[in-house]
Amino acid sequence: MSTRMVILVGSVAFCILAKVFEVLAKRWVRNRSPQPGPLVPPEAAAKRALCLTAMIARGQMETIVGMARVVAGVNLAGPRQSSARGGADPEIFNQWMRDQDLWDSLSPKERKLMAADCGKWSPRDAINASWRLEAAGVIAWSVGLLPDLPAWDVKFDEKSLPKAIGFQVPIAFTLGRLLPRPEEEIRRTRDIAERWLWRARTTQLMKEKPNTPLPPGMTFGKIIRLAAEKCGEEGLFEPIRGDFPAFGKGYHDLDDDEWSTMRSIATERLYALNWLCGCCANWDKVQCGT
């Protein structure tokens, strides 16, 4: 994605900037945000959330095994090292998925990871799986398994979410509780997620390429203020010092760790919402253009 596209697509999506901004967007943008299609059926969405809970659990196991390997200084990978791993055995997750006819609902990349021996995941694989909590949560919310979405600066609870979705219990427990939210509400939440990821990427652009050319009379600060004001007018939040609110302060005051958390939350939720809204049927290839 080009540096100009980050700003220009965001401006078009928000419908808040001057006409010249829209003209420039049409000239420069080549890879626009993914276009929505039909909404994913509730049962398929619920199965995807269950698959994600399994990935999250496996990732947690891999993290523990990796830490134990470092401490013990031994190879804890492979099926013959179960006792050395304290009994950690990912097959309990895989067997549950097969018993509930969920194995085929895994994406190709997920299936490969879930089939790997314990201890074979890379640290990045485990980190990526941990952040799938946000994707699983927003999908669970969309089908009525959760009453509310946490604020955009609050992560889903890793202890209560799997239970709420129905991890490691008969799938009938999950499918029997589905109360899908209105399509308009889901698509509206997708648009909101785009705004939060746009804000995160704008900070990144400001840090990495502060001299990015902008239309006459425009600055990063002015663009952000216009976007925040528009969100405020729509009742999405109350801007803080002309910016999106996060952790009780303006977005521009976030430290690097706080910004990284905000970016990850927005990315994972938008990823799931793009999939839910039919932007891409292949889970492994969903895009989050903003």
Residue, then its C-alpha position, 0 to 999 in steps of 0.5 A: m500500500s502506498t503512503r498516500m493511499v493510507i491518508l486518501v482512502g481514509s478520507v474517502a471512507f470517512c466522507i469528511l475531507a474536501k472535494v480536492f481530497e476525493v479527486l486526489a484519491k481517484r488519481w492515486v489510489r490503486n488498491r482500495s479497501p476490499q469490497p463487501g459481498p453477502l454476509v457469512p451465514p451464522e453457522a459458518a461464522a460460529k464454526r470459524a469462531l470455534c476454530l479460532t479458539a482452538m488456534i488460540a489455545r494451541g498458541q498458548m500451549e506453544t508459548i508455554v512449551g517454548m518457555a520451558r524449552v528455554v528454561a530447561g535447555v532441552n528439545l521439547a518438540g515432537p510426539r515422544q517428548s510429552s512427559a518433558r512438556g508436562g503432558a502438553d498434547p495438542e491432539i486433545f484440541n485436534q480430536w475435539m475438532r474432528d469429533q465436532d466436524l470442525w477440522d474441515s472448517l480450519s483454513p489451510k494455514e490453520r490446519k497445517l499449524m494444528a497438525a504440527d508436532c507440539g513445539k514446532w510453532s515459531p514464536r511469531d506463529a504463537i503471537n499471531a494466534s494470541w491476537r486471534l482472540e480479537a477476531a474470534g470475539v468480534i465473530a462471536w459478537s456478530v452471531g449473538l454469543l456475546p452481548d457487547l463489543p469491548a471498547w476499541d482500546v480494550k481487549f477481549d478477555e482470554k479466560s471467558l471468551p473461549k467458554a462463551i463461544g463453546f470451546q471443547v464442548p459439543i458444538a450443539f451448545t454453540l449452534g443452539r445459542l445463535l442470535p445473529r445481529p442485524e446485517e446493518e449493525i455488523r456492516r456498520t461495525r466494519d466501517i468503524a473498525e476501518r476508521w480505527l485502523w486508519r488512525a493507527r496507520t496514520t500514526q505509523l505514516m507520520k513517524e515513518k514518512p513525516n514529509t508525505p505530500l498532502p493537499p494544499g492547506m492540509t496537515f496530518g493534524k488537520i486530517i485527524r481532527l476532521a476525522a475525529e470530529k466526524c466520528g464525534e458527530e456520529g456519536l461514536f466517541e467524544p474526541i480528546r484534544g481533536d483526536f480519537p480517544a484511547f486509554g483515557k487520552g488523545y491518540h497522539d499521546l500514546d506510547d509505542d506499546e499502547w499504539s501497537t495494542m491499538r493497531s493489533i486490536a483494530t487489525e484483528r477486528l477488521y480482518a474478521l469483519n471483512w471476512l464476515c461481510g463477504c470481502c473475501a471467502n478465503w480466511d487466509k487471504v483477507q485484506c485490511g486495506t484502509 
